Amino acid sequence: MPGTVGVYVPLLIARGRPVASGLALALSVVLLGAGASLYAWCVWSFATIGRGTPAPIDAPKALVIRGPYRFTRNPMYAGVLTVILGWAVLYRAPVLAGYALGVTCCFHLFIVLYEEPHLRGVFGPEFDAYTARVGRWWPRMRVRS
């Protein structure tokens, strides 16, 4: 699914567009690399910490709260969105930025309406404690006294 949403569809949308050069090319490489690396780190965390995969048929058996999940509850989705933005910059395609916005809305609805209630049902108080500590999309800033 992430390959379809983050690679196949954006490349289909961008088909025939010229590739950026200069600073835009460099920025796109950074975004594509950062997004792909973040996604790979999440998959690695699912496999090593959660003993599962992102696929629902082999979901993690343990709640994954380490690795990139220490900072935000949804780094895998953030990685895919970063890749889509990388394509938007690479092809100088505002339509891809709009696609990223639409995908963000779909991800958010899926998370709120299905994923979080499901995780709450599977992991109970452990998931509740995790959501109290870690933000859904953005890291929570802690003020030290």
C-alpha positions in Angstrom: 0.0 0.0 0.0 2.7 2.6 0.9 4.4 1.9 -2.4 1.2 2.5 -4.3 0.3 5.7 -2.4 3.8 7.1 -2.1 5.5 6.0 -5.3 3.2 4.6 -8.0 0.4 7.1 -7.9 2.7 10.2 -7.6 4.8 9.0 -10.6 1.6 8.3 -12.6 0.4 11.9 -11.8 3.8 13.4 -12.7 4.3 11.4 -15.9 5.7 13.5 -18.6 6.8 16.4 -16.4 10.4 17.6 -16.5 12.6 16.9 -13.4 13.7 19.9 -11.4 17.3 21.0 -11.2 19.5 22.9 -8.9 18.2 23.6 -5.4 14.8 22.0 -6.1 16.5 18.8 -7.2 18.6 18.8 -4.0 15.6 19.4 -1.8 13.7 16.7 -3.5 16.5 14.2 -2.9 16.6 15.2 0.8 12.8 14.7 1.1 12.7 11.4 -0.8 15.7 10.1 1.2 14.3 11.2 4.5 10.8 9.9 3.9 12.1 6.5 2.6 14.6 6.2 5.5 11.9 7.0 8.1 9.5 4.5 6.5 12.3 1.8 6.5 13.1 2.6 10.2 9.4 2.1 11.0 9.3 -1.3 9.2 12.5 -2.3 11.0 11.0 -1.3 14.4 7.8 -3.3 13.6 9.9 -6.3 12.8 12.4 -6.2 15.6 10.4 -4.6 18.5 6.9 -5.6 17.6 7.7 -8.9 15.9 5.4 -8.2 13.0 5.0 -6.1 9.8 2.9 -3.2 8.6 0.6 -5.7 6.9 -2.6 -6.3 8.8 -2.2 -10.1 8.3 1.0 -10.0 10.3 0.6 -7.0 12.6 3.0 -6.4 15.5 2.4 -8.5 18.5 3.8 -5.9 20.9 3.0 -2.1 21.0 5.9 -0.4 19.2 6.8 2.7 21.2 10.6 2.9 20.5 12.6 4.0 17.5 10.7 6.7 15.6 7.6 5.9 17.6 9.2 7.7 20.6 8.6 11.0 18.9 5.3 10.6 17.1 2.6 7.9 17.0 2.5 7.9 13.2 6.0 8.2 11.7 5.3 5.6 9.0 2.5 7.8 7.6 4.8 10.8 8.0 7.5 9.0 5.9 5.1 8.3 3.1 3.9 11.9 3.1 7.5 13.2 3.0 8.1 11.0 0.0 5.1 12.4 -1.8 6.3 16.0 -1.1 9.7 15.0 -2.4 8.0 14.0 -5.7 6.1 17.3 -5.7 9.3 19.2 -5.5 11.2 17.0 -8.0 8.5 17.4 -10.6 7.5 21.0 -9.6 4.0 19.7 -9.5 1.5 21.6 -7.3 -1.0 18.8 -8.1 1.2 16.5 -6.1 1.1 18.8 -3.1 -2.7 18.7 -3.4 -2.5 14.9 -3.6 -0.3 14.9 -0.4 -3.0 17.0 1.3 -5.7 14.6 0.3 -3.6 11.6 1.4 -3.0 13.4 4.7 -6.7 13.8 5.3 -7.3 10.1 4.4 -4.5 9.0 6.7 -5.9 11.1 9.6 -9.4 9.8 9.2 -8.2 6.2 9.1 -6.0 6.7 12.2 -8.8 8.4 14.2 -11.7 6.2 13.1 -10.1 2.8 12.9 -6.4 2.4 13.9 -6.4 4.1 17.3 -9.7 2.5 18.5 -8.3 -0.9 17.3 -5.0 -0.4 19.1 -6.8 0.7 22.2 -8.8 -2.5 22.1 -5.7 -4.6 21.6 -3.3 -2.9 23.9 -5.6 -1.2 26.4 -4.0 0.9 29.1 -0.5 0.5 27.6 -1.8 2.3 24.4 -3.6 5.0 26.5 -0.4 5.7 28.4 1.5 6.0 25.1 -1.0 8.4 23.6 -0.8 10.6 26.7 3.0 10.8 26.2 3.4 11.0 22.5 1.6 13.2 20.0 -0.3 11.8 17.0 1.5 13.8 14.3 3.9 16.2 16.1 6.4 15.5 18.9 5.2 17.0 22.2 7.5 19.5 23.7 8.3 18.9 27.4 9.1 21.9 29.6 11.7 21.0 32.2 11.5 22.8 35.5 
